[in-house]
Amino acid sequence: MTRRALLAALAAAGCGRQLARRVYAWLFVASAGEKGLVAADLSDFRRAGFIPLGQTPRDVFSAGGKLFATCPDARTLFEIDAQNFRVAGKTVFPGRIAGAAVLPNASRLAIIADQPPALHLVDPATRRIVKRIPLPAVPTGIDTSNDLAVVATATGIVRVALASGTIAGVTDLGLRPGVFRLHDDAKLILVGAADRPEIAIVNSVSGALMTRLPLAFNPARFCFNADRGQMFVTGTSGDQIVIVSPYQSEVDQTIVGGRTPFGMAVGAVDGRNLLFVTNPESGDVTIFDIDTRQHASSVHVGGKPGELLLTPGGDFALVVDQDNGDVAVIRVRTVLNREATRAAPVAKPIFTIFHTGPEPQSAAIV
């Protein structure tokens, strides 16, 4: 095909639809295989740098304009200089880090550690521990609002009032908490059981157990839509996605989510509210229209797709392979517009694939 013909085909494919914009951002992937953070330049979708940590990282996240990563076994929180690809500093905790969260207003980092069991509030500007709150049991996970932290333990949850630094209450759920989320507007804590097909719903003010929702699978991942009026749930098995209505505290619907639905992300593209779901068993990404709850499209990316992130503006979906860390870049509008793809075969749903690092643990776009 000549250059003129190629340009003409691209123009035909783009007629009547918005072209994808260049993404001026960075993707950071915590790689257990390389024991560090891999940086990728999203303006041209390529691996651009590496920050060695010498330990296995788990969580990578941004707060207050800074980038951080945790290495649980090293008991260390690292601050990362994202511009120069180096460690800017670190804070060491007395026990193994069991989880980390950023307060919604980004004023504090909440770090839980196990020896002794405690919640540490960290100032992201200085990395100093400004408050240490003892916990009644070994923590396994954390979620926060600006005022309240919810900490999971082996059999229940602990509510911590952040302003006073005191324990607001303990709720024994009689189950082992897995994934859980604090819904501050609805004043609820939604707790997925790690050992049974059930979600327990707790009042975040009183700590009272309100109800238990039976599921067809053990819940493993939660994802809210934009207004948090719907929560999507995938599990450890099966091909279903459960839709929970938090305000009504009930299961609203169960839909087929492709083969073994796993990672989820929500975004809005051209006025459509979309749910993106990875299917590791079939190597696909399935897209649903949230408002109609209908299948919108799907694309085969191959491998074992795990975590999925959307670039700012929603033009591209980044799908991280669970094993080798390869990132498949999907043109969202192209995969949604099959007519344009058929009219111009040069417009492919998968824009490119680039490598980050093996055994990815988490990823963040900054």
ABEGO torsion letter per residue (X at the ends): XBAAAAAAAAAAAABGBBBBBBBBBBBBBBBAAAGBBBBBBAAAGBBABBBBAGBBBABBBBBGGBBBBBBAAAGBBBBBBAAAGBBAEBBBBABBBAEBBBBAAGABBBBBBAOBBBBBBBBAAAGBBABBBBBABBBABBBBBAABBBBBBAABBBBBBAAAGBBAEBBBAGBBBBBBBBBAAAGBBBBBBAABBBBBBBBAAAGBBABBBBBABBBABBBBBAAGABBBBBBABEABBBBBBAAAGBBABBBBAEBGBBBBBBBBBGGBBBBBBBBAAAGBBBBBBAAAGBBABBBBAEEBBBBBBBBBGGABBBBBBAAAGBBBBBBAAAAABAAAAAABAABBABABBBBBBBGBABBBBX
